[in-house]
Amino acid sequence: MIEQLHEVIHKIEQEWPAKRLLVLGDVMLDKYIWGDVGRISPEAPVPVVRATHQSEQPGGAANVAMNLAKLGAGVVLVGFTGGDADEELLTSGLRVHGIDPAFVACEGFPTVTKTRIVGGRQQMLRLDSENLGKRADGEHERLLARVRQELPSCHAVVLSDYAKGVLEPKLCQAVIAEARKLGIPVLVDPKTADFSRYRGATTICPNLQELSVASREDVHNLEAMLAAGERMVGEFDLEYLTATLSEKGIAVIRPGNRFVAPAVARQVFDVSGAGDTVIAVLALCLASGLGIEPSVQLANIAAGIVVGKVGTVPVEKHELLAALAPDIALHAEDKVLTREELMRRVAVWRASGERVVFTNGCFDLLHVGHITVLEQSRRLGDRLIVAINSDASVSCLKGPSRPVVSENDRARVLAALAAVDAVVIFGEATPLEVILAARPDVIVKGGDYNEDTVVGAKEVKSWGGKVAIVPIVEGHSTTRLIERSIAG
C-alpha cells in the first residue's frame, strides 16, 4: 500500500496540472510496422511479417515528455533534430498532446528514428536511423540558450540520456548549475558509465545494468552495487540515487540508508519506455514537493501499467488513478470529495470507460435499509456517488433536532462502505447542482418515488442516462430508530 495516499491523490488531481517541466535529451521518433506472422521465409530462417498498418510515436526523451503530458503536466522538450520529414512527424505528434518542442536542427544529422517491426504482440526487428558523429561547434550552445530561456518557468528538469550526443558533460553541468540556482530539482536518466557529468543533480536514476557498469560491480551482486550507489551519492553531490532494480522494485539510496519499494506484479508484454515512465512520475512528484519514498512507490505502480502495453506507450493519468483505486477504497477520507474534486474524479472514471451511478439522501443514523439501497445502486454501474444533505439542509427537511450525526461523520461512515466510491456534501435544497456537475449515467432512488418525482431525472435522461427506482427494506428508517431510542 502506498504511503501518504491522501497527499498523493491530492497532488495528482490538483497540483500536477499546474506544473511545467523541461525535458532535455535525445529526442527520437519511434515508428512501428504492425503485422501478422503466419510462416517462415523460404529464403532464410526468419519469420515473414504481413504488414497490416503503420504508426508513429515520440520516443527517447520525447517519450518522457509524452509521459509527463499524459499525466497532466505542461512540458517543454529541448533536443537535436534533423530539419527533415521525421522531425515534422515528431513535432506534430508532440503538439497534439500540448508539448512545446524547442528543437535545434543540425545539418547532416537526421532526426533519430527507430523503426520496429511487430508480429502479433512480439517485436521481430528494429531498424535505427541516426548519425552519432560529433556535431559542429556551437550547436550545444544553441541548446543551452533554449534551456536558459525556458528554465525560469519550469518546476523540474529531466535529463534524458540515450547516448546519442546531446548530453555532453559541459552541457549537463551548465544546466544543473542553472537549475540549482533556481531551486529546481534535476533528475537524470543516465546512459554513460561516467556519472561525473551529472554531478550536482538531485538524483540519478540508473537501471540495474547501468548501475552495474557505473559501479564496476557484477550485475548479480546487488549488495555490492547498492553499497557503491551509497558512495556515489556523496561523490557526485546528489541528494540520493534512485535505482530501478527490475522485478525487485526501485531503491532510494542515501549514505547509510536505503528504501526499496517493491515492484508491482504485472504480466509483461514490452518493457520499452518503462524507464521513461518511472522518471516522468518521479519528476512530477518532486516538482509537486512530494517526498521521494511515496514517489518511488507511485512510480512502481506506473511502471507496472506501462509494461503491460506493447511499444513505447505512455501511462495516462486516469490509468494511474485507476491503479490506485484498490488503495483508495480502503481509505474513507480519500472518497469524501468537494464538488470540484468530484468532477475531476468522475473525469478519470469516464476516461476508463466506467459507468457512473448517483444517489442521494440524508443518511442520518445509517441502517440496513440504507445499506440495501446503496448495494443495489452500485450493481447498476461501475462507480457509485452518494450525495448527502448538509447539516443545515437536513434541519430544514427534518426539523431542528436533526441531524443526529454531523455531515462530516455521515460522509466518513458512508465512504467506508465498499459499495461507495465517492461522497459529496450539498447544501442546496436539492442535489440538482451536483447532478449537473457529475452527469451520472444512472440516478437511483429508493421507496415510493417515480421518475416524475426524482430530482434530476429529466436532466439525466437528456444526456442518455436513466432513472432506477429500487425497493426499500420495510420497517427500517432513521425516524423509527430515533423514536425507539427515545422510548427506550
C-alpha positions in Angstrom: 0.0 0.0 0.0 1.3 3.4 -1.0 2.4 5.8 1.8 0.7 9.2 2.2 -2.1 8.2 -0.2 -4.3 11.2 0.6 -1.5 13.6 -0.3 -0.5 11.6 -3.4 -4.1 11.7 -4.7 -4.3 15.5 -4.0 -1.1 16.1 -5.9 -2.1 14.0 -8.9 -5.6 15.5 -9.2 -4.9 19.1 -8.2 -1.2 20.0 -8.4 0.1 18.1 -11.4 -1.9 20.1 -14.0 -0.3 23.3 -12.7 3.3 22.1 -13.2 5.6 22.7 -16.2 8.6 20.5 -16.7 11.6 20.8 -19.0 13.0 17.7 -20.7 16.4 17.9 -22.3 17.9 14.9 -24.1 18.0 12.6 -27.1 14.6 13.0 -28.9 13.6 10.3 -31.2 10.7 9.1 -33.4 9.5 5.6 -32.9 7.9 4.1 -36.0 6.0 0.8 -35.9 5.1 -1.6 -38.7 2.4 -3.9 -37.4 1.5 -7.2 -38.9 0.8 -10.9 -38.6 3.2 -13.9 -38.7 2.0 -17.0 -40.5 5.1 -18.7 -41.9 8.9 -18.8 -42.1 10.6 -17.3 -45.2 11.9 -19.9 -47.7 14.8 -17.5 -48.4 16.2 -17.6 -44.8 15.1 -18.9 -41.4 13.2 -15.8 -40.5 9.5 -15.1 -39.9 7.5 -13.4 -42.6 5.5 -10.5 -41.3 2.5 -9.5 -43.3 2.2 -5.8 -42.6 -1.3 -4.5 -41.7 -0.7 -0.9 -40.6 1.9 1.6 -39.5 2.1 4.1 -36.7 4.5 6.7 -35.2 5.1 7.6 -31.6 7.5 10.1 -29.9 10.4 8.2 -28.4 13.6 8.6 -26.3 13.4 11.9 -24.4 10.3 12.7 -26.4 8.6 9.7 -24.7 9.5 11.1 -21.3 7.8 14.3 -22.4 4.7 12.3 -23.6 4.5 10.6 -20.2 4.5 13.9 -18.4 1.9 15.3 -20.8 -0.4 12.3 -20.3 0.0 12.7 -16.6 -1.4 16.2 -16.9 1.7 18.4 -16.8 2.9 21.1 -19.2 6.1 20.2 -21.0 8.8 21.9 -23.0 11.1 19.5 -24.9 14.7 20.5 -25.9 16.9 18.4 -28.2 18.5 18.0 -31.6 16.6 17.1 -34.7 17.4 16.9 -38.4 15.1 19.5 -40.0 13.6 16.7 -42.0 10.3 14.9 -42.6 10.8 12.8 -39.4 11.2 16.0 -37.4 7.8 17.2 -38.8 6.2 13.9 -37.8 7.7 14.2 -34.3 6.7 17.8 -33.9 3.1 17.4 -35.0 2.8 14.3 -32.7 4.1 16.3 -29.7 2.0 19.4 -30.3 -1.2 17.3 -30.5 -0.6 16.5 -26.8 0.3 20.1 -25.8 4.0 19.6 -25.7 6.2 22.6 -26.7 9.0 21.4 -29.0 12.2 23.6 -28.6 14.4 21.8 -31.2 17.7 22.7 -32.7 18.1 21.3 -36.2 21.6 20.1 -37.2 22.6 19.8 -40.8 23.9 16.4 -41.7 22.3 14.7 -38.7 18.9 13.1 -39.3 16.2 13.0 -36.6 17.0 9.8 -34.7 14.4 7.3 -35.8 13.8 3.7 -34.7 11.5 1.5 -36.8 10.2 -1.6 -35.1 8.5 -4.5 -36.9 6.0 -6.2 -34.7 4.3 -9.5 -35.5 1.3 -10.1 -33.3 2.5 -8.8 -29.9 6.1 -9.7 -30.5 8.8 -7.3 -31.7 10.6 -9.0 -34.6 13.2 -6.4 -35.7 14.4 -2.9 -35.2 15.9 -0.5 -37.7 17.8 2.6 -36.5 18.4 5.8 -38.5 21.0 8.1 -36.8 24.3 9.8 -37.1 26.5 9.5 -33.9 29.3 11.8 -35.2 30.4 15.0 -33.5 28.2 18.0 -34.2 29.6 21.3 -35.2 30.9 23.8 -32.7 28.2 26.0 -31.3 25.3 23.5 -31.6 25.3 22.6 -27.9 25.5 26.3 -27.0 22.3 26.8 -29.0 20.7 24.0 -26.9 21.8 25.7 -23.7 20.4 29.0 -24.8 17.0 27.3 -25.3 17.2 25.8 -21.9 18.1 29.1 -20.2 15.1 30.7 -22.0 12.6 28.1 -20.7 14.1 27.2 -17.3 12.6 30.0 -15.1 9.1 28.9 -15.9 9.7 25.3 -15.0 9.3 23.2 -11.8 11.6 20.3 -12.6 14.2 19.2 -15.2 14.7 15.8 -16.7 18.0 15.0 -18.4 17.1 12.0 -20.7 20.3 10.5 -21.9 20.2 7.9 -24.7 23.9 8.3 -25.7 23.0 10.0 -29.0 25.3 13.0 -28.4 23.1 15.6 -26.7 24.1 15.4 -23.0 27.8 16.2 -23.2 29.5 16.9 -19.8 29.8 20.6 -20.3 26.1 21.0 -21.2 25.0 18.8 -18.3 27.0 20.8 -15.8 25.7 24.1 -17.1 22.1 23.0 -17.0 22.4 21.5 -13.5 24.1 24.7 -12.2 21.4 26.9 -13.6 18.6 24.7 -12.2 20.2 24.6 -8.7 20.4 28.4 -8.7 16.6 28.5 -9.2 15.9 25.7 -6.7 14.6 23.4 -9.4 15.1 19.6 -9.0 17.1 17.8 -11.7 16.5 14.1 -12.4 18.8 12.2 -14.7 18.2 9.0 -16.8 21.8 8.0 -17.5 23.3 6.1 -20.4 27.0 6.6 -19.7 29.3 4.8 -17.3 30.7 8.1 -16.1 28.2 9.7 -13.7 30.5 12.6 -13.1 28.9 14.6 -15.9 25.7 14.6 -13.8 27.4 15.9 -10.7 25.1 18.1 -8.6 21.8 16.7 -9.9 19.0 15.9 -7.4 19.1 12.3 -8.3 20.4 9.9 -11.0 18.0 7.0 -11.9 20.0 4.1 -13.3 18.6 0.6 -14.0 20.4 -2.5 -12.8 22.7 -2.8 -15.9 23.6 0.9 -15.8 24.3 0.8 -12.1 26.5 -2.3 -12.7 28.5 -0.6 -15.4 28.9 2.7 -13.4 29.9 0.9 -10.2 32.0 -1.7 -11.9 30.2 -4.4 -9.8 28.8 -7.6 -11.1 25.1 -7.2 -12.0 24.2 -10.2 -9.9 25.9 -8.8 -6.8 23.1 -6.5 -5.7 24.6 -5.7 -2.3 27.9 -4.5 -3.8 26.0 -2.3 -6.3 23.9 -0.7 -3.7 26.9 -0.1 -1.5 28.6 1.5 -4.5 25.5 3.6 -5.0 25.8 4.9 -1.5 29.3 6.1 -2.2 28.2 7.7 -5.5 25.7 9.9 -3.6 28.5 11.7 -1.8 31.0 11.5 -4.7 28.6 13.2 -7.2 26.9 15.6 -4.8 23.4 14.0 -5.2 20.5 14.1 -2.7 20.1 10.4 -3.3 20.4 7.8 -6.0 17.2 6.2 -7.4 17.9 2.8 -8.9 15.3 0.6 -10.7 16.0 -3.0 -9.8 13.9 -4.8 -12.3 11.5 -7.3 -10.6 12.9 -6.2 -7.2 11.4 -2.7 -7.5 13.0 0.7 -7.0 15.6 1.6 -4.4 16.3 5.1 -3.0 19.9 5.1 -1.8 21.5 7.5 0.6 24.7 7.0 2.6 23.9 4.5 5.3 20.2 4.4 4.3 18.2 2.5 1.7 14.5 2.4 0.9 13.2 -0.2 -1.5 9.7 0.0 -3.0 8.7 -3.5 -4.2 7.7 -3.9 -7.9 4.0 -4.3 -8.7 3.4 -7.7 -10.3 2.0 -7.5 -13.8 2.0 -9.6 -17.0 4.9 -8.1 -19.1 4.4 -7.6 -22.8 7.0 -5.0 -23.5 9.5 -3.1 -21.3 10.2 -0.4 -23.8 9.7 3.0 -22.3 9.3 1.7 -18.7 12.3 3.8 -17.5 10.8 6.9 -19.2 7.6 6.3 -17.2 9.4 6.0 -13.9 11.5 9.1 -14.3 8.4 11.1 -15.5 6.4 10.1 -12.4 9.3 10.9 -10.1 9.9 14.3 -11.8 6.3 15.3 -11.3 6.3 14.1 -7.7 9.4 16.1 -6.9 8.0 19.1 -8.8 5.0 18.9 -6.5 7.0 18.7 -3.3 6.2 15.0 -2.6 8.8 13.0 -0.6 10.9 10.5 -2.6 9.7 7.4 -0.7 6.0 7.7 -1.7 7.2 9.0 -5.1 9.0 5.7 -5.9 6.0 3.7 -4.8 3.9 5.6 -7.2 6.5 5.2 -10.0 6.5 1.5 -9.4 2.7 1.4 -10.0 3.1 3.4 -13.2 5.8 1.1 -14.5 3.6 -1.9 -13.8 0.9 -0.3 -16.1 3.2 0.5 -18.9 5.0 -2.9 -19.2 1.5 -4.4 -19.9 1.4 -2.4 -23.2 3.1 -3.0 -26.5 5.6 -0.4 -27.6 6.7 2.9 -26.0 3.2 3.8 -24.9 3.0 6.4 -22.1 1.0 5.8 -18.9 -2.1 8.1 -18.6 -3.3 9.9 -15.6 -6.6 8.1 -15.5 -4.8 4.7 -15.6 -2.6 5.7 -12.7 -5.5 6.8 -10.6 -7.4 3.6 -11.6 -4.5 1.6 -10.4 -4.7 3.3 -7.0 -8.5 2.6 -6.7 -8.0 -0.5 -4.5 -5.9 1.6 -2.1 -8.4 4.5 -2.2 -11.2 2.0 -1.4 -9.5 1.2 1.9 -9.2 4.9 2.8 -12.5 6.6 3.5 -11.0 10.1 3.7 -10.0 9.8 0.0 -13.6 9.2 -1.1 -15.1 12.3 0.6 -14.8 14.9 -2.0 -15.6 18.6 -2.7 -17.7 19.2 -5.8 -14.6 20.2 -7.8 -12.7 17.1 -6.7 -15.8 15.0 -7.6 -15.8 16.4 -11.1 -12.1 15.5 -11.5 -12.7 12.0 -10.1 -15.6 11.5 -12.5 -13.5 12.6 -15.5 -11.0 9.8 -14.5 -13.7 7.2 -14.3 -15.1 8.2 -17.7 -11.7 8.1 -19.3 -11.6 4.5 -18.1 -15.0 3.8 -19.7 -16.7 3.3 -16.4 -20.5 3.7 -15.8 -21.3 6.2 -13.0 -24.3 5.8 -10.7 -25.7 8.6 -8.4 -28.0 8.5 -5.4 -28.6 11.0 -2.6 -30.2 11.3 0.9 -29.6 12.5 4.4 -28.3 9.1 5.7 -28.7 10.2 9.3 -28.1 7.1 11.5 -27.1 4.6 8.8 -29.2 1.4 8.9 -29.8 -1.8 6.9 -32.3 0.0 4.6 -29.7 2.4 3.6 -27.1 -0.3 3.0 -29.5 -2.3 0.8 -30.3 0.7 -1.4 -26.6 1.6 -1.7 -25.6 -2.0 -2.7 -28.4 -2.2 -5.2 -27.4 1.1 -6.7 -23.7 0.0 -7.0 -24.8 -3.0 -9.1 -26.2 -0.7 -11.7 -22.8 0.6 -12.7 -19.0 0.7 -12.0 -18.9 3.7 -9.7 -21.3 5.0 -7.1 -21.6 8.6 -6.0 -23.5 9.4 -2.8 -24.6 13.0 -2.3 -25.7 13.8 1.3 -27.5 16.8 2.7 -25.5 19.2 4.8 -26.5 19.7 8.4 -28.4 22.9 7.6 -30.2 21.2 4.8 -31.2 18.2 7.0 -32.6 20.6 9.6 -34.7 22.3 7.0 -36.1 19.0 5.9 -36.4 17.1 9.2 -36.6 19.7 11.9 -34.2 21.5 14.3 -33.4 18.3 16.2 -31.8 16.7 13.2 -29.4 15.5 12.1 -28.3 13.3 14.9 -25.0 12.7 13.2 -23.0 15.6 11.7 -22.4 15.9 8.0 -18.6 15.1 8.2 -19.2 12.0 10.3 -22.1 10.9 8.0 -19.8 11.3 5.0 -16.9 9.4 6.5 -19.1 6.5 7.5 -20.7 6.2 4.1 -17.2 6.5 2.4 -16.1 3.5 4.4 -18.6 1.2 2.6 -17.2 -0.9 -0.2 -20.2 -0.1 -2.4 -19.5 3.6 -2.3 -16.8 5.3 -4.5 -17.4 8.9 -3.7 -19.3 11.0 -1.1 -20.1 14.7 -1.6 -22.0 17.1 0.7 -24.5 19.6 -0.8 -26.1 22.5 1.0 -28.8 23.3 -1.6 -32.5 22.2 -1.2 -32.0 19.5 -3.8 -28.9 17.7 -5.3 -29.6 19.1 -8.8 -26.4 21.1 -9.0 -24.3 18.1 -8.0 -26.1 16.0 -10.7 -25.4 18.6 -13.3 -21.7 18.7 -12.3 -21.3 14.9 -12.2 -23.6 14.0 -15.2 -24.2 10.4 -14.0 -25.3 7.6 -16.2 -27.9 6.4 -13.7 -29.8 8.1 -10.9 -31.2 5.8 -8.2 -33.8 6.5 -5.6 -35.4 4.1 -3.1 -39.0 3.8 -1.9 -42.2 5.1 -3.5 -40.6 7.6 -5.9 -41.4 7.6 -9.6 -39.4 9.1 -12.4 -41.6 12.3 -12.4 -40.7 13.0 -8.7 -36.9 12.2 -8.9 -34.8 15.4 -8.9 -32.5 15.4 -11.9 -34.5 12.7 -13.8 -35.2 15.0 -16.8 -31.6 16.1 -16.9 -30.0 12.7 -16.7 -32.3 11.4 -19.5 -31.4 14.3 -21.7 -27.8 13.1 -21.9 -28.8 9.5 -22.4 -28.9 8.3 -18.8 -31.6 6.5 -17.0 -33.5 6.6 -13.6 -33.8 3.5 -11.5 -36.2 3.0 -8.5 -35.2 0.3 -6.1 -37.4 -1.1 -3.3 -36.6 -0.2 0.3 -36.4 -2.6 3.2 -39.7 -2.2 5.1 -39.6 -1.4 8.8 -36.3 0.4 8.7 -35.9 4.2 9.0 -33.9 6.8 10.9 -37.0 8.3 12.3 -38.1 5.0 13.8 -34.6 4.4 15.3 -34.8 7.8 17.0 -38.3 7.2 18.3 -37.3 3.8 19.6 -34.2 5.2 21.3 -36.3 8.0 23.0 -39.0 5.5 24.1 -36.4 3.0 25.3 
